[in-house]
Amino acid sequence: MQSDASKAGGAEPEVPIERALSFRFTGTAQEYFRIWIVNTLLTIVTLGIYSAWAKVRSRQYFYRNTWLDDSSFEYLADPIKVLKGRLIAALTLVGLAAPAVARRRRLVGVAGVLAVGTLALLATKGM
């Protein structure tokens, strides 16, 4: 009885070759400390607005200094989109919490209406 390989032309199927991949990190604590201290100070000075840029800058540093098989990674996030996502999340939370606070304190839910309106505006404009 013939095998499937011999029926197809006599060649045995190729077995994939396994190889070891080298993984290394080339960053230093001193380089990262400089990035971290600048990010922290700017985040404090801007009352948290810079944190989106800080996140992108930190991740870019780690990705750029991480190597797999002699190729580094690349982090391509846009800090403006990160900031918009955080604003949408914060406004959603305010919009959801405002009615409960308004009922408890007998206040008009103006903050909730504003938050939901802003969320709707951001959603229609797109990110």
C-alpha positions in Angstrom: 0.0 0.0 0.0 1.4 3.4 -1.0 1.5 6.4 1.4 -0.1 9.7 0.5 3.4 11.2 0.0 4.4 8.6 -2.5 1.2 9.0 -4.4 1.7 12.8 -4.8 5.1 12.4 -6.5 7.3 10.5 -4.0 8.5 13.5 -1.9 8.1 13.4 1.9 6.4 16.4 3.4 8.8 19.0 4.8 9.1 19.2 8.5 9.3 22.8 9.8 12.6 23.7 11.2 12.6 25.0 14.8 15.0 27.8 15.7 15.7 29.7 18.9 14.8 33.3 18.8 16.9 35.8 20.8 15.0 38.2 23.1 16.7 41.1 24.8 16.1 44.5 26.3 18.6 47.3 25.6 17.2 50.1 27.8 18.7 51.4 31.0 17.3 52.5 34.3 18.9 55.9 33.8 17.3 56.5 30.5 13.9 55.5 31.7 14.2 57.5 34.9 14.7 60.7 32.8 11.5 59.9 30.8 9.6 59.0 34.0 10.6 62.2 35.9 9.7 64.5 32.9 6.4 62.6 32.4 5.5 62.9 36.1 6.3 66.6 36.3 4.5 67.5 33.2 1.5 65.4 34.3 1.4 67.3 37.6 1.8 70.7 35.9 -0.9 70.1 33.4 -3.3 68.6 35.9 -3.2 65.1 34.3 -3.7 66.2 30.7 -0.1 65.2 29.7 -0.6 61.7 31.0 -1.8 60.5 27.6 1.5 61.7 26.1 3.4 60.2 29.1 1.8 56.8 28.5 2.7 56.8 24.8 6.2 58.1 25.5 6.9 55.4 28.1 5.5 52.6 26.0 7.5 53.8 22.9 10.7 53.6 25.0 10.0 50.0 26.2 8.9 48.8 22.7 11.9 50.5 21.0 14.3 48.9 23.4 12.8 45.4 23.3 14.3 43.2 20.6 13.2 39.8 19.3 15.4 38.1 16.7 17.3 41.4 15.9 14.1 43.4 15.3 12.7 45.9 17.7 9.0 46.6 18.3 7.2 49.9 17.6 4.4 51.5 19.6 2.2 53.6 17.3 -0.6 54.9 19.5 -1.7 58.5 19.1 -1.8 60.5 22.4 -4.7 62.6 21.2 -6.8 59.5 20.7 -5.7 58.2 24.1 -6.8 61.5 25.7 -10.2 61.5 23.8 -10.8 57.9 25.0 -10.1 59.0 28.6 -12.4 62.0 28.3 -15.2 59.9 26.9 -14.8 57.4 29.8 -14.7 60.2 32.4 -17.7 61.9 30.9 -19.6 58.6 30.8 -18.9 58.0 34.5 -20.0 61.6 35.3 -23.2 61.1 33.2 -24.0 57.9 35.0 -23.3 59.1 38.5 -24.9 62.6 38.1 -28.5 61.4 38.3 -27.8 59.4 41.5 -26.1 62.4 43.1 -28.9 64.8 41.9 -31.5 62.6 43.5 -29.6 62.3 46.7 -29.0 66.0 47.1 -32.1 67.1 45.3 -30.1 69.0 42.7 -30.8 69.3 39.0 -28.7 66.9 36.9 -27.0 69.6 34.8 -23.7 67.9 35.0 -25.2 64.6 33.7 -26.9 66.4 30.8 -23.7 68.2 29.9 -21.7 65.0 30.1 -24.1 63.0 28.0 -24.3 65.9 25.5 -20.5 66.1 25.2 -20.3 62.4 24.9 -22.8 62.4 22.0 -20.9 65.3 20.4 -17.6 63.4 20.6 -19.2 60.2 19.3 -20.7 61.9 16.2 -17.5 63.8 15.4 -15.5 60.5 15.6 -12.1 60.0 17.0 
